Amino acid sequence: MADDALLPTPVELPLPTGPAALDLRTQLVRFVLTGGLSALVDFGLLVLLMAAGLTHTPAKAVSFVAGTTTAYLINRRWTFRAEPSRRRFVAVVVLYALTFGLQVGLFSVLFDRLTGAGLSRLAVQVVAFVIAQGAATTVNFVVQRGVIFRLR
């Protein structure tokens, strides 16, 4: 008889999914890390598109889509450990449409108001971006954790 015949057969257990899978602190840290990476994608693309001649609102719209797509893909799998579902996807699309309006609108208003305030263009971009990003990130975390990734 072979020695491995005496060993028990391993059992694979599925990873827990949904908000209960990770505690609030872990989810928040992962959400912030993911948001940082996604913000780099968003801001980097914004600066490149504006340098290429796009005006601030269309550039921000395109960069927002790239950043939020990055965030969703990472957050769904890593932060909230959720399996893909049509219901969640539709909920995220609706949420991102709302935060798109919030972020692009706030960025545009701040960019216009801060331009001519003695700041460089890059400083205006950074300040407007950070404020708009912060508002959208807060709304996204609260809704994703409390509603979207609780959907069964």
N, C-alpha and C positions, 0 to 999 in steps of 0.2 A: 504494500500500500504506500502510495506517495505521501510525503510529509504535508503537502498542501491540501490533501484531502481532509485533513483534520482541522483546517482553518475555516472559520465561518465565512459564508458568502457575504461580501460587502453589500450594503443597502444604500442606494442613493436617495437622499431626502431632498425635496424641492426647497429652494430658497424661499423664505417668507416674502410675500409681496404686500404692497399697500403701505400706508403710513405707519402701521404698527411694526413693520419690518425693521425700521431704524428709529431711534429716538429723535426727538426734536432737535437736539444739539447737533447730532451727526448729520441730519438732513440739512440743517441750516448751514453748517460748515461746507458740506458738499455743494449746496446750492450757490453759496458765495464763490467757491472755487470755480465752479462751472460758469457762473456769471462773469467772473474775472476773465476767463478764457474767451467767452462769448463777447464780452465787451471789447477785448483786443481785436477780435475779428470785426466787430461792428465799427469801432473807432478807426482802425487801420484802413478799412475800406472807405469810410467816410472821408478821411483825409486824402486818400488816393483819388477818389472820384472828384472831389472838389479841386484838387491840383490838376486834374485832367480837364477841368472846365465846367463840370456840372454845378448848378447852383445848389445852395444848402438844403432846400427841402427835398428835391428828387434824390440827391446824394444820400441824405439821411434815410429816406424811405428804402432805398436799395440796401444800405448797410444794415438797417434794422432787420430786414427779412433774413439776411445772411446770419446775423448774430443770433436772432431768436430761433432760427432753424438749428443752429449749432447747440443752443441751450436746451431746446426740447429733446433732441436726440440723446444728449448726455444725461439730462435730468430724469427722463423717463426710465432709463436703464440703471443708472448709477445712484442717483439721489433718492428716488422713490421706489426703485426696484419693481416697476410695474410692467406687466406684459402689454404689448400693443393691443389696442382695441379701437374700433370705429367710434364708439361713444366718447372715449377719452380724446381721440384725435379731433373730433368735431368740437368738443369742449375747449381744447387747446387753441384751435383755430379761432373760435369766438373770443377767447381771452386775449389772444395775440392781436386780434383786430382792435379790441378796445385799448390795449396797451400800446398798440401802434399809434392810434390817434393821440393818446396821452403823451407818448414819448416824442413823436415827430412834432406834434403841436407845441409842446413845451419847449423843445429844442429850437424850433423856428422863432417863437416869441422871444426867448432869451437871446438867441443869436442876433436878432434885429435890434433888441434893446441894448445889448452890450457892445455892438459894433459902434465905433465912434466914441467909446468911453475911455479912450486912451490905452486900451489893451491891444496887443498884437492879435492878428487873426487866429493864430494857434491858441492863444490864451482864451479868446472868446469861444473857440470850438471846445476846448477842454472844460471850461466852466459850464457852458450850456449842456454839453454832453453828460457830465457828471451829475448835474441836477436832474436832468430828464431821465437818465439811466437809473438813478436812485429811486425816483418815484415809480417808474415802471417795474423795477425789481421788487420793491416792497409789495405792490399789488400782485405781481406774478406769484411770489412765494405764498402769500396768504391764500390766494384762490387755488393754486395748484395743490398745496398741502391740505387745505380744508375742504375742498370740493372735488376737484378733478381726479386726484389720485385716491380718493375715498370711494369713487364710483366702482361698483362691482358689476 
